[in-house]
Amino acid sequence: MKRILVVDDEERIRNYLAEELTEEGYEVLQAASAPEALKMIERDPPDLVILDIRMPGMTGLEALPLILGLRQNLPVIINTAYSQYQQDFMAWAADAYIIKSFDLTELKAKVRELIFR
């Protein structure tokens, strides 16, 4: 079973994504912060990371190079409510940039594409 790590400081969003992705047949891990996610990736890396940008302490854009430093080929999807960060140079390192929506069609399709490539 493929494992996905959802990193978001909003518990309701983490839980919603976890529920939906579990129904798709994935094992879903959750982290409420970038430092927590980094520890999880270092200990037992998932097959894909879904990463929020705006989080207290360390943003997703700050965490992204650290994640890729731990696991260079680990697919990362940035999932954020803010489109303006898409032009940020660090965002280009992610495999995908998706604007948050309750319609998860785009996110689920990108997860399938990246996790089984």
N, C-alpha and C positions, 0 to 999 in steps of 0.2 A: 504494500500500500504506500503510495507517495505521500510525503509529509510536507505540509505547508506551514510556515510561521507567519502569523499575522501580527504586525507591530503597529499599535495605535494606542494613544493615551485615553481614548474614549471607550469605556467598557461596552457600551451598547453597540457600538460599531464592530468591535472585536467579536462580540457574541453573535451578532447578525451574520458577519462573514463566516465565522466558524460553523454556525448552523447550516448555512447555505452550501458551503464547501464540503462539509461532512456528508450532506445529502448527495453530493456529486461523487462520493466515494473516496475522499481524501482524509487522511489523519491531519487534524488541525491543532497546532500549538499556538499559544498566545503569549505576547509580551506587551506590557503596558508602557515600556520605555525602550529607548535605543540601547542603553547600557545593559538592560536585562536581556534584550535580543542578542547582543554581542556575546554574552556569556553562554546563551543557549546554542548559538551557532558554533562557538568554539568547542563546546562540550560534545554536542551531538548534532551535526549540521542537518537541516531539513533539505528537501529537494527544491524548494522555491521560497522566496520571501515576498510578502506583500507589506510595503513600508509606507507609513504616513510621513508627511514632511513636518508639520507643525506639532512639536511635542516639547514639553518643558525639559530643561536640562540640556538635551542634545537633540538637534533636529535630525530628520531623516537624511537631509543632504550632508550633514556632518558625519552621520553614521555610515552612509553608503560606501565611501572609500575604505572605511575600517572593515565593513562586511566583506567587501571584495578582496581586501588584504588577507582576510582569514580563509576565504574560499573563492578563489579567482573566477571559477566558472559557475558559481551559484546564481541562478536567474533571480533578478529582483524587479518587482513591479512597484513603481511609485503609485500610490493610491491616495489622492489628496483632493480637497475641496477647492484648491487654489490653482488656477490655470497659469498665473503669472510666473510660477517657478519653472515652467516647462522650458524657458529660454536660458535658465541657469546652466552654466557649463557642467556642474556636477550632476545635474539631472540627466545629462546625455549618457552617463555611465550606466544608467538603469536600462533594463531590457524593454521596458514599456512605461508609459506615463498615462495614467487613467484618472479622469476626474470622477470623484466619488458620486455615486448615484444609488438609489434604492433598487434600480433596475441593474442587476449584476450580469446581464448578458455579455457585455463587452469584457468585463473582468474575467468571467468564467471562460470565455473563448480564449483569451490571452493566457490564462493559467494552463489550459489544455495544450495550447500551442507550445509554450515554453517548457512545460514539465515533461513532455513526451518527445522533445526534439532530439 
